[in-house]
Amino acid sequence: MTRPVLAALLLLWTSGCMLAQEGATQPAPTQQDPQATYQDLARALNKAVSDWRQAAIKAVKDAQAEGRDIPAIAMQPPTKQFIERAQALAEQFAGTDAAVQFLGFIVKNATNESDAVRKALGALWADHSATAAIGGVLDFVASAYFQHEAQKEVTALLDAVIEDNQDADVKAQALIARGNLHLQIAETDADRTTAAADIRKAVTLTKNEEILQQAKDALFEIEHLQVGCTAPDIVAKDTDGVAFKLSDYRGKVILLDFWGFW
C-alpha cells in the first residue's frame, strides 16, 4: 500500500471523535437503567464506526486490485443518528446526574453536529456544574473549544465548575482543563503564567494520583517546552547506530522532526 493511500486510511478516524470503550454484547437495556442505556448507545456507535471504517478500507483495496482510481471516502464517521439519540436520552434524564453521561457523549463523539455540542455544554453548565458527576466529562470538554467553535460555552462551564463545585477532585480537574486550554491559546508570558497558576492550584486541592500526574505533565510542558526554554535532553542512535545526545550539539542550530503514523 502506498503512503498516500495509507495516509488516507489513517485519516478515516481522527482524535476529534474519541469513542467510549467497547464492551461485551448484552441484552437491550430498559430506559429505567441509564447506565445500561448509555453502554448500549456506545456499543451501537462503535459498531457503526467499525463498519464504516472496514467498508472504506475494502473500497480502497478493491480499487487498487482492479486498477481503478481510489473512490471518494467519507472522512468522518456516521455519528448524526447517535448524537440525536443521546440528545433524546439527555432530555429524558434532564435534571439528574444520569443526564451528564449522555451530554458528555455528545461532546465527545460529535463530528459535524456542532449545534448539538454547544447545547450539551450549555446544559452541563446550567444544570450540572456543581455536581460530582461533571467530573466524568471534564477531560474532553475543552476539545470542543476548537473543534466546534464553542469558546463561550467551554469557558462558561469550566469557570462555573471552578467557582461552584465543592468536590475537590472535580475542581482540580476543571482547573487543569482550564489551565491546559489557556496554555494552548497563550500568546504571551503572562498568558502562560495564568495557565500555570490554575494547574498549580489544582495540585493543592487533590490527592488523586491520576489527576496529580495530569497536573505534573501540564507543568512540565509549561516549564520546559515553551519557546525560549532549554529543550529536554534526548538520547538516541543515529542512522549508523552510533549513540548521541541532543546536548552534544548545544550551541548549534538543530532541526528536530517528530513524525509517525498515528
C-alpha positions as CSV (number, residue, x, y, z in Angstrom):
1,M,0.0,0.0,0.0
2,T,1.4,3.4,-1.0
3,R,2.0,6.1,1.6
4,P,-0.7,8.4,0.2
5,V,-3.3,5.6,0.4
6,L,-2.2,4.7,3.9
7,A,-2.4,8.3,5.0
8,A,-5.9,8.5,3.6
9,L,-7.0,5.5,5.6
10,L,-5.4,6.8,8.7
11,L,-7.4,10.0,8.3
12,L,-10.6,8.0,8.5
13,W,-10.5,8.1,12.2
14,T,-9.3,11.3,13.9
15,S,-8.9,12.3,17.5
16,G,-11.9,14.5,17.2
17,C,-14.2,11.5,17.8
18,M,-12.9,9.6,20.8
19,L,-15.3,6.7,21.3
20,A,-16.4,5.1,24.5
21,Q,-14.9,1.7,25.1
22,E,-16.5,-1.3,23.5
23,G,-17.9,-3.9,25.8
24,A,-19.3,-7.4,25.6
25,T,-22.7,-7.8,24.0
26,Q,-25.5,-7.6,26.5
27,P,-29.3,-7.7,26.3
28,A,-31.0,-4.5,25.3
29,P,-31.4,-2.3,28.4
30,T,-34.6,-0.7,29.6
31,Q,-34.9,3.1,29.7
32,Q,-35.1,2.9,33.5
33,D,-31.4,1.9,33.6
34,P,-29.4,4.9,32.4
35,Q,-26.0,3.3,32.7
36,A,-27.0,0.2,30.7
37,T,-28.8,2.5,28.2
38,Y,-25.5,4.5,27.8
39,Q,-23.5,1.3,27.2
40,D,-26.0,0.2,24.6
41,L,-25.7,3.5,22.8
42,A,-21.9,3.4,23.0
43,R,-21.7,-0.1,21.6
44,A,-24.1,0.8,18.7
45,L,-21.9,3.8,17.8
46,N,-18.7,1.7,18.0
47,K,-20.2,-0.9,15.7
48,A,-21.3,1.7,13.2
49,V,-17.9,3.3,13.1
50,S,-16.2,-0.1,12.7
51,D,-18.5,-1.0,9.8
52,W,-17.8,2.4,8.2
53,R,-14.1,2.0,8.6
54,Q,-14.0,-1.5,7.2
55,A,-16.2,-0.6,4.2
56,A,-13.8,2.3,3.4
57,I,-10.7,0.1,3.6
58,K,-12.4,-2.5,1.4
59,A,-13.3,0.1,-1.2
60,V,-9.7,1.2,-1.4
61,K,-8.3,-2.3,-1.6
62,D,-10.8,-3.3,-4.3
63,A,-10.0,-0.2,-6.3
64,Q,-6.3,-1.0,-6.1
65,A,-6.8,-4.6,-7.1
66,E,-8.9,-3.6,-10.1
67,G,-6.6,-0.8,-11.2
68,R,-9.3,1.8,-10.6
69,D,-8.9,5.3,-9.0
70,I,-9.5,5.3,-5.3
71,P,-13.1,6.2,-4.7
72,A,-14.1,9.2,-2.6
73,I,-14.2,8.3,1.0
74,A,-16.2,10.0,3.8
75,M,-13.6,11.3,6.2
76,Q,-15.9,11.4,9.2
77,P,-17.8,8.6,10.8
78,P,-21.6,8.3,10.8
79,T,-22.4,10.0,14.1
80,K,-25.6,12.0,13.5
81,Q,-28.2,9.4,14.5
82,F,-26.3,8.5,17.6
83,I,-26.0,12.2,18.7
84,E,-29.7,12.6,18.2
85,R,-30.3,9.5,20.4
86,A,-28.0,10.9,23.0
87,Q,-29.9,14.2,22.9
88,A,-33.2,12.4,23.5
89,L,-31.8,10.5,26.4
90,A,-30.3,13.6,28.0
91,E,-33.7,15.2,27.8
92,Q,-35.3,12.1,29.3
93,F,-33.0,12.2,32.3
94,A,-32.8,16.0,32.4
95,G,-32.1,17.4,35.9
96,T,-30.5,14.2,37.2
97,D,-26.8,13.1,37.3
98,A,-27.8,10.4,34.7
99,A,-28.0,13.1,32.0
100,V,-24.4,14.0,32.4
101,Q,-23.1,10.9,30.6
102,F,-25.4,11.5,27.6
103,L,-24.4,15.2,27.4
104,G,-20.8,14.1,27.6
105,F,-21.4,11.5,24.9
106,I,-22.5,14.3,22.5
107,V,-19.5,16.5,23.3
108,K,-17.1,13.6,23.0
109,N,-18.3,11.9,19.8
110,A,-20.0,14.5,17.6
111,T,-18.4,15.3,14.3
112,N,-20.5,17.8,12.3
113,E,-23.1,18.3,15.0
114,S,-21.7,21.5,16.5
115,D,-25.0,22.9,17.5
116,A,-25.7,19.8,19.5
117,V,-22.3,20.1,21.2
118,R,-22.9,23.7,22.2
119,K,-26.4,22.9,23.5
120,A,-24.9,20.0,25.5
121,L,-22.2,22.2,27.0
122,G,-24.9,24.8,27.9
123,A,-26.9,22.1,29.7
124,L,-23.8,20.9,31.6
125,W,-23.1,24.5,32.7
126,A,-26.7,25.3,33.7
127,D,-27.7,22.0,35.4
128,H,-24.6,20.1,36.5
129,S,-21.6,22.4,37.1
130,A,-21.9,21.9,40.9
131,T,-22.3,18.2,40.8
132,A,-19.7,15.5,41.3
133,A,-20.9,13.8,38.1
134,I,-19.5,16.5,36.0
135,G,-16.0,15.2,36.7
136,G,-16.7,12.4,34.3
137,V,-16.7,14.7,31.2
138,L,-14.1,17.4,32.1
139,D,-11.2,15.6,30.5
140,F,-12.6,16.2,27.0
141,V,-14.9,19.2,27.0
142,A,-12.1,21.6,26.2
143,S,-11.6,20.0,22.7
144,A,-15.0,21.5,21.7
145,Y,-13.4,24.9,22.2
146,F,-11.6,24.4,18.9
147,Q,-13.4,21.6,17.1
148,H,-16.9,23.0,17.4
149,E,-16.2,26.7,18.0
150,A,-17.7,26.5,21.4
151,Q,-15.4,29.0,23.1
152,K,-18.1,30.8,25.1
153,E,-19.7,27.5,26.3
154,V,-16.5,25.8,27.3
155,T,-15.2,28.8,29.1
156,A,-18.5,29.3,31.0
157,L,-18.6,25.6,32.0
158,L,-15.1,25.4,33.3
159,D,-15.4,28.7,35.2
160,A,-18.6,27.6,36.8
161,V,-17.2,24.3,38.0
162,I,-14.2,26.0,39.5
163,E,-16.4,28.6,41.2
164,D,-19.3,26.4,42.3
165,N,-18.2,22.8,42.7
166,Q,-17.4,21.6,46.2
167,D,-15.8,18.3,45.2
168,A,-12.0,18.9,45.4
169,D,-11.1,16.4,42.7
170,V,-13.7,17.8,40.3
171,K,-12.5,21.3,41.0
172,A,-8.9,20.2,40.4
173,Q,-9.9,18.6,37.1
174,A,-11.6,21.8,35.9
175,L,-8.5,23.9,36.9
176,I,-6.2,21.6,34.9
177,A,-8.6,21.6,31.9
178,R,-8.8,25.4,32.0
179,G,-5.0,25.7,32.5
180,N,-4.3,23.5,29.5
181,L,-6.8,25.4,27.4
182,H,-5.2,28.7,28.4
183,L,-1.8,27.3,27.5
184,Q,-3.0,26.3,24.0
185,I,-4.2,29.8,23.3
186,A,-1.5,31.6,25.1
187,E,0.3,34.4,23.2
188,T,2.4,36.0,26.0
189,D,4.3,35.0,29.0
190,A,1.5,36.5,31.1
191,D,-0.9,34.1,29.5
192,R,1.3,31.1,30.3
193,T,1.7,32.3,33.9
194,T,-2.1,32.4,34.2
195,A,-2.3,28.8,32.8
196,A,0.4,27.6,35.3
197,A,-1.4,29.3,38.2
198,D,-4.6,27.2,37.5
199,I,-2.6,24.0,37.4
200,R,-0.5,24.7,40.5
201,K,-3.8,25.5,42.4
202,A,-5.1,22.1,41.3
203,V,-2.2,20.4,42.9
204,T,-3.1,21.9,46.2
205,L,-6.6,20.6,46.1
206,T,-6.4,16.9,45.3
207,K,-4.5,13.7,46.4
208,N,-5.8,11.7,43.4
209,E,-2.7,10.3,41.7
210,E,-4.1,10.3,38.2
211,I,-5.1,14.0,38.5
212,L,-1.8,14.9,40.0
213,Q,0.0,13.2,37.1
214,Q,-2.1,15.3,34.7
215,A,-1.0,18.4,36.5
216,K,2.6,17.3,36.6
217,D,2.6,16.7,32.8
218,A,1.0,20.1,32.2
219,L,3.5,21.9,34.3
220,F,6.4,20.1,32.6
221,E,5.1,21.5,29.3
222,I,4.8,25.0,30.7
223,E,8.2,25.0,32.3
224,H,10.3,23.1,29.7
225,L,8.6,23.0,26.3
226,Q,7.9,26.7,25.6
227,V,9.7,29.0,23.2
228,G,12.9,30.0,24.9
229,C,13.2,27.0,27.2
230,T,16.1,24.7,27.1
231,A,15.0,21.5,25.3
232,P,14.9,18.3,27.4
233,D,17.9,16.1,26.6
234,I,17.3,13.3,24.1
235,V,19.4,10.2,23.9
236,A,19.2,8.1,20.7
237,K,21.2,6.5,18.0
238,D,21.9,8.0,14.6
239,T,21.4,6.2,11.2
240,D,24.7,4.4,11.7
241,G,23.8,3.1,15.1
242,V,26.0,5.5,17.0
243,A,24.6,6.8,20.3
244,F,24.3,10.5,20.7
245,K,22.7,13.1,22.9
246,L,20.9,16.3,21.9
247,S,23.0,18.2,24.4
248,D,26.1,17.2,22.4
249,Y,25.0,19.8,19.8
250,R,24.3,22.6,22.2
251,G,25.2,26.0,20.7
252,K,24.4,24.8,17.2
253,V,21.2,25.2,15.1
254,I,19.3,21.9,15.3
255,L,16.1,20.9,13.5
256,L,14.1,18.2,15.3
257,D,11.5,16.5,13.1
258,F,9.0,14.4,15.0
259,W,6.8,12.2,12.8
260,G,4.9,9.0,12.7
261,F,1.7,7.3,11.7
262,W,-1.0,7.9,14.4
